Amino acid sequence: MRNPDIQKTMRMQQVKEAIISDFNSSVDQRVGRYMEIGHQWIIGNHHFAVASAECINLYRDGHFIAAVMMSHSINEGIIVFVADRVKLPRDKSGGWTKSIEDLIYELEQNKTISKTCADAARGIYGSYRNDVHHMNPKVSSIDFPVLARNNLKQLAIIESEIFGVDIVDGKLNPHHPVFWDLNSDGTASVFLRLE
């Protein structure tokens, strides 16, 4: 009769060795994917900050479908956040809510975001969003590694514009303070991505 504890220990060791082997064989690819994104190293510590960092790690680790899905959500979250911060009305006449496309257009038109940033947001939003979220048959023909890379690079453009900062005399100097929660003493709650 086999001892269940020994079987469990042996299985755990096998899984551990498989994970280590997988990591060791793919570490250079992971580093390359992480470096190619050029993400913003610091952003405001807002409700989407953890998800954004996790999205970068998903892409880094080769989880392309998940990275695409998450990039859609983060993009939309940032656009709504920016619209709220600049007090852009979210409702249309007749009780309808503006779409993400409407918000991007208005934020670009009123010069809250640049054309480059708006194009990046539109690029993510238009990157098979509904097909991926609903797992429509179209997903079988999507090149997810390429789509994930493109979406993450576009997300980096958006975050770099919204959360761009300089460090002046050791202090954070945001390009757009409205998107940061600055305290009265000049400090801010930030989310660092310095891996």
Secondary structure, DSSP 4 states (H G I P E B T S, - for coil): ---HHHHHHHHHHHHHHHHHHHHHHHHHHHHHHHHHH---SEEE--TTHHHHHHHHHHHHTT-HHHHHHHHHHHHHHHHHHHHHHTT---BPTTSPBPPHHHHHHHHHHTTSS-HHHHHHHHHHHTTTHHHHHTT-GGGGG--HHHHHHHHHHHHHHHHHHHT-EEEETTEEEESSGGGS-B-TTS-B-EEE---
